[in-house]
Amino acid sequence: MRFNWFYLLIGALFFAMLFISSRYFRGSGDAAIGLAQTKEYKINSEKSALVKILPVVPGMQVKEGDVLVELTSQELEIEIAKLTNRIAILKSEQTEKAKLTEAAIAYIKAENSIILEELDAEILQTTSEVKLNETLTREFVSAEKQTTESPLEIKINSLKQQKAKHLLAQEIKIQDIRQERATEQQLLKNQIVLQESELELMENERSNLLKKASAPGVIKNVYVKAGEQVSAYTQLLEVNPLRPTTVVVYLIGKKADRFSVGATVTVSSYDQRRNGVTGKVIGYGSVIELPEILQKSTAVKAFGQEVFIEIPAENNLANGEKVLVR
């Protein structure tokens, strides 16, 4: 009986050690321990501006898309107004020159129409004379067909040729005007496109003066106040993301084959397995001393190689929380 109780005690101790090892030393085997981390992001002014609206204070929680600070630049507004007015003038000039082109073409046609009408009238009159002569002389000419043209018929052909030449000259003049004005229109169009591109850049620059939260977070520091004039690249405020987006795992021993770059891993809270999220290994760092929260002993310092894991912002982990990665 003593012998049996001894082995039962040894077995109980063995299972207890297994439980303690799986509960408190889960960094071994196919898993590793790390920390969920995030880095605050800073909001800066890209150019000299005036702080128009500042609706946030330190410690305030913000959602994605919330306005953090609104800036305004009088210099930028003046440049945008000047450029807008310049574009309007160029478009007006383009319209007026298009009207002038049509007016010039209409003038050429009107000027040439007088000559064409005179030629048409003369052709009609000569044709009438030919018909009258044919009627009057029909009894005195032989029934045989004449092989030569009469002077009046020669005159009609000459008048028709003159009319064709005037029409050709008119078309050449119109084409010259269209070509000349088309070059001017193209130059104006190029100027307008260039000015509109510059205006678009300025409007984008103006829209960037409205600073919004890129993700849920908490305002850490505010360095300016409403109504203050700030210079270019001035730091306005700092925001701590509400949830971590990176996990740093510290590998001790040869575990690199289990955490290759691009591999998919499961990240969960060390104490609450239900707070799990899928992550992706994005790279390796150097071998450094483990943070104090991960040290098992204060007397002997442990070292591990950093492994960086990217996790989605939609998670239930806290910044600086101890996590288990499998």
C-alpha positions in Angstrom: 0.0 0.0 0.0 2.9 2.4 0.8 4.5 1.5 -2.5 1.2 2.3 -4.4 0.6 5.6 -2.7 4.2 6.7 -3.5 3.7 6.1 -7.2 0.3 7.8 -7.1 1.9 10.9 -5.5 4.6 10.9 -8.2 2.0 10.8 -11.0 0.0 13.6 -9.4 3.1 15.7 -9.2 3.9 15.0 -12.8 0.5 16.0 -14.1 0.6 19.1 -11.9 4.0 20.1 -13.5 2.4 19.6 -17.0 -0.5 21.9 -16.0 1.8 24.5 -14.6 4.1 24.4 -17.6 1.2 24.8 -20.0 -0.4 27.5 -17.9 2.6 29.7 -17.1 5.3 28.7 -19.6 3.3 28.7 -22.8 6.1 30.3 -24.8 7.6 26.9 -25.5 6.7 24.4 -28.2 4.8 25.8 -31.2 3.8 29.1 -29.5 5.7 32.2 -28.4 5.0 35.1 -26.1 4.9 38.7 -27.2 3.5 42.1 -26.6 0.7 43.9 -28.5 2.1 47.3 -29.4 1.1 50.5 -31.1 2.8 53.8 -31.8 1.1 57.1 -31.5 0.9 59.1 -34.7 1.5 62.8 -34.9 -0.6 65.5 -36.7 1.6 68.2 -38.3 1.0 71.3 -40.3 2.5 71.0 -43.8 2.6 74.8 -44.2 2.2 78.0 -42.4 -1.4 78.3 -41.3 -3.9 79.6 -38.7 -5.6 77.2 -36.2 -9.2 77.8 -37.0 -11.0 75.1 -35.0 -9.6 72.7 -32.3 -12.4 70.5 -31.0 -10.3 68.0 -29.1 -8.5 68.0 -25.7 -6.0 65.5 -24.2 -7.6 62.3 -23.0 -10.5 62.6 -25.4 -11.5 59.5 -27.3 -12.1 60.0 -31.1 -13.5 57.8 -33.8 -12.2 57.3 -37.3 -13.1 60.4 -39.4 -13.6 62.7 -36.5 -12.2 66.2 -37.0 -9.1 66.8 -34.9 -8.1 70.3 -36.0 -9.0 72.6 -38.8 -6.4 75.0 -40.3 -6.8 77.9 -42.7 -4.2 79.7 -44.8 -5.0 83.2 -46.1 -2.0 83.0 -48.5 -3.4 79.7 -50.0 -6.9 81.2 -50.3 -5.6 84.2 -52.2 -3.6 82.0 -54.6 -6.7 79.8 -55.2 -8.8 82.9 -55.9 -6.2 84.3 -58.3 -5.9 81.0 -60.1 -9.7 80.6 -60.3 -10.1 84.1 -61.8 -7.2 83.4 -64.3 -8.9 80.2 -65.5 -12.2 82.1 -65.9 -10.5 84.7 -68.0 -8.8 82.2 -70.2 -12.1 80.3 -70.8 -13.8 83.6 -71.7 -11.1 84.4 -74.1 -11.4 81.0 -75.6 -15.1 81.5 -76.2 -14.7 85.0 -77.6 -12.0 83.8 -80.1 -14.3 81.0 -81.2 -17.0 83.6 -81.9 -14.5 85.8 -83.8 -13.5 82.8 -86.0 -17.1 82.2 -87.0 -17.6 86.0 -87.6 -14.5 86.1 -89.8 -15.8 83.1 -91.8 -19.2 84.7 -92.2 -17.6 88.0 -93.4 -15.6 86.1 -96.1 -18.7 84.3 -97.3 -20.8 87.5 -97.3 -18.0 89.4 -99.2 -17.7 86.6 -101.7 -21.4 86.2 -102.1 -21.7 89.6 -103.9 -19.3 88.4 -106.7 -21.0 85.0 -106.9 -24.5 86.6 -107.2 -23.2 88.8 -110.0 -21.7 85.8 -111.8 -24.9 83.8 -111.4 -27.0 86.8 -112.7 -24.7 87.1 -115.7 -24.8 83.4 -116.4 -28.6 83.4 -116.2 -28.8 86.4 -118.5 -26.4 84.9 -121.1 -28.3 81.6 -121.0 -31.5 83.5 -121.7 -29.8 85.3 -124.7 -28.7 81.9 -126.1 -32.2 80.5 -125.9 -33.7 83.6 -127.5 -31.2 83.5 -130.3 -31.9 79.9 -130.9 -35.6 80.6 -131.2 -35.2 83.6 -133.6 -32.7 81.9 -135.9 -34.3 78.5 -135.9 -35.9 79.0 -139.4 -32.7 80.3 -141.0 -30.2 77.7 -139.8 -29.7 74.3 -141.3 -31.2 71.3 -139.5 -27.7 69.9 -139.2 -26.2 70.0 -135.8 -23.6 72.7 -135.2 -20.2 71.5 -134.3 -18.8 74.8 -132.9 -19.8 76.7 -129.8 -21.3 80.1 -130.1 -19.7 83.1 -128.4 -22.4 83.3 -125.8 -21.9 79.6 -124.8 -18.1 80.3 -124.5 -19.0 83.2 -122.3 -21.2 81.0 -120.1 -18.5 78.4 -119.6 -16.0 81.2 -118.7 -18.4 82.6 -116.2 -18.9 79.2 -114.6 -15.1 78.7 -114.3 -14.8 82.1 -112.6 -17.5 81.1 -110.1 -15.7 77.8 -109.4 -12.4 79.7 -108.8 -14.1 82.2 -106.4 -15.6 79.3 -104.5 -12.2 77.6 -104.3 -10.5 80.8 -103.1 -13.2 81.3 -100.5 -12.7 77.7 -99.1 -8.9 78.3 -99.0 -9.4 81.5 -97.0 -11.8 79.8 -94.6 -9.4 76.9 -94.0 -6.5 79.3 -93.3 -8.6 81.1 -90.7 -9.7 77.9 -89.1 -6.1 76.6 -88.9 -4.8 79.9 -87.5 -7.6 80.1 -84.9 -7.3 76.4 -84.1 -3.7 77.0 -83.1 -4.7 79.8 -80.8 -7.5 77.7 -79.3 -5.1 74.9 -78.6 -2.7 77.2 -76.9 -5.5 78.5 -74.7 -6.7 75.0 -74.0 -3.2 73.9 -72.9 -3.0 77.0 -70.6 -6.4 76.2 -69.1 -5.5 72.5 -68.5 -2.2 73.5 -66.8 -3.9 76.1 -64.6 -6.7 73.7 -63.6 -4.1 71.1 -62.6 -2.4 73.6 -60.5 -5.7 74.6 -59.0 -6.5 71.0 -58.2 -3.2 70.7 -56.3 -4.0 73.8 -54.3 -7.5 72.5 -53.5 -6.0 69.3 -52.3 -3.6 71.2 -50.2 -6.5 73.2 -48.7 -8.4 69.9 -48.0 -5.3 68.7 -46.1 -5.7 71.6 -43.7 -8.7 69.7 -42.3 -7.1 67.0 -40.1 -9.2 63.9 -39.3 -8.5 60.8 -37.2 -7.3 57.9 -39.4 -8.4 55.3 -36.8 -10.1 55.2 -33.4 -7.8 56.5 -30.7 -7.2 58.7 -27.7 -5.8 62.3 -27.8 -2.4 62.1 -26.1 -1.1 65.7 -26.3 -2.3 68.9 -27.9 0.4 71.5 -28.6 -1.6 74.4 -30.1 -4.7 76.4 -29.4 -7.5 77.9 -31.6 -6.5 81.2 -33.1 -2.8 80.5 -33.0 -0.6 81.0 -36.1 1.7 78.1 -36.7 4.6 77.7 -39.1 5.2 74.9 -41.5 5.9 71.4 -40.1 4.7 72.4 -36.6 3.5 69.5 -34.5 -0.1 70.1 -33.6 -1.1 67.0 -31.6 -0.5 63.3 -30.9 -3.0 60.5 -31.0 -2.7 57.1 -29.4 -4.6 54.4 -31.5 -7.3 52.7 -29.5 -6.1 49.2 -30.5 -2.7 47.8 -31.3 -1.8 47.0 -34.9 1.5 45.3 -34.3 2.6 42.4 -32.1 6.3 41.8 -31.3 7.2 38.3 -30.4 10.6 37.3 -28.9 11.9 33.9 -30.1 14.1 32.0 -27.8 15.9 29.2 -29.4 15.4 27.8 -32.9 11.8 28.6 -33.8 12.2 30.6 -37.0 10.8 27.8 -39.1 7.5 28.2 -37.3 7.3 31.9 -37.9 8.5 32.5 -41.5 7.8 35.8 -43.1 4.3 35.8 -44.7 3.1 33.0 -42.4 -0.4 33.3 -40.8 -0.5 33.1 -37.1 -3.2 33.3 -34.3 -2.7 36.0 -31.7 -4.7 35.8 -28.5 -4.6 37.4 -25.1 -2.3 35.5 -22.7 -4.9 35.5 -20.0 -8.1 35.4 -22.1 -8.0 33.0 -25.1 -11.3 34.3 -26.5 -9.7 37.6 -27.5 -8.0 36.1 -30.5 -7.2 37.6 -33.9 -5.4 36.4 -37.1 -2.1 38.0 -37.9 0.6 37.9 -40.5 4.4 37.7 -39.9 5.9 40.7 -41.7 9.6 40.6 -40.6 12.4 39.9 -38.2 14.3 42.2 -35.9 17.5 41.9 -33.8 18.2 39.8 -30.7 17.5 42.0 -27.7 16.8 41.6 -24.0 13.2 40.7 -23.3 10.9 43.4 -21.7 10.5 43.1 -17.9 6.9 41.9 -18.3 8.2 38.8 -20.2 11.2 38.0 -17.9 10.7 34.9 -15.9 13.4 35.8 -13.5 14.9 39.1 -12.4 18.3 37.5 -11.6 19.0 36.0 -15.0 18.1 38.1 -18.0 16.6 36.4 -21.1 17.1 37.4 -24.7 15.1 36.7 -27.8 14.9 37.6 -31.5 12.2 40.0 -32.4 9.5 38.9 -34.8 7.0 41.5 -36.1 3.4 40.5 -36.7 0.8 42.7 -38.3 -2.8 42.4 -37.0 -6.0 44.2 -38.1 -7.1 47.3 -36.2 -10.4 45.6 -35.3 -9.3 43.6 -32.3 -10.0 43.4 -28.6 -6.4 43.6 -27.4 -5.0 46.4 -25.3 -1.9 48.3 -25.9 1.1 46.7 -24.1 -0.9 43.5 -23.4 0.9 40.2 -23.1 -0.2 37.9 -25.9 0.3 34.3 -27.0 1.1 33.7 -30.7 0.6 30.3 -32.3 
